[in-house]
């Protein structure tokens, strides 16, 4: 994943957590690279890097 590589290049780490009602995205980074983290989070949230159909499969599992 490109976002992971970009995060690691500045000493950051990306994280996610999901539950039935929420999805949380996080980024831990040294303060000097905060803008990199903000940019990466925007990219991941705006255009999730998941394989086609994966989100639909997950939705069907939650609705069932």
C-alpha positions in Angstrom: 0.0 0.0 0.0 1.4 3.4 -1.0 0.1 5.2 2.0 1.9 2.8 4.4 5.2 3.4 2.6 4.7 7.2 2.6 3.9 7.1 6.4 6.9 4.9 7.2 9.2 7.2 5.2 8.5 10.0 7.8 8.4 7.7 10.8 4.6 7.6 11.0 2.2 4.7 11.4 -1.4 4.5 10.1 -4.1 2.6 12.1 -7.7 1.7 11.7 -10.4 0.3 14.0 -13.9 -0.7 13.1 -17.0 -1.7 15.0 -20.6 -2.1 14.1 -21.3 1.7 14.4 -17.9 3.3 13.7 -14.7 3.3 11.7 -11.7 5.2 13.1 -8.6 6.1 11.1 -5.5 7.2 12.9 -2.0 8.4 12.2 0.9 8.7 14.7 3.7 10.9 13.6 6.4 13.3 14.9 5.0 16.8 15.0 7.3 18.0 12.3 5.5 15.8 9.8 1.9 16.4 10.8 1.0 17.7 7.4 2.1 14.4 5.8 -0.1 12.5 8.2 -3.1 14.8 7.5 -2.6 14.4 3.8 -2.4 10.6 4.1 -5.5 10.4 6.2 -7.4 12.5 3.6 -6.2 10.2 0.9 -7.2 7.0 2.7 -10.6 8.2 3.8 -11.4 9.9 0.5 -10.3 7.0 -1.8 -10.0 3.9 0.3 -7.4 1.5 -1.2 -9.5 -1.6 -1.2 -10.2 -4.3 -3.8 -13.4 -4.0 -5.8 -16.3 -5.6 -4.1 -14.7 -5.8 -0.7 -16.8 -2.9 0.7 -20.0 -4.4 -0.7 -19.2 -7.8 0.8 -18.6 -6.1 4.2 -21.9 -4.2 3.9 -23.8 -7.4 3.2 -22.2 -9.1 6.2 -23.2 -6.2 8.5 -26.8 -6.0 7.1 -27.3 -9.8 7.3 
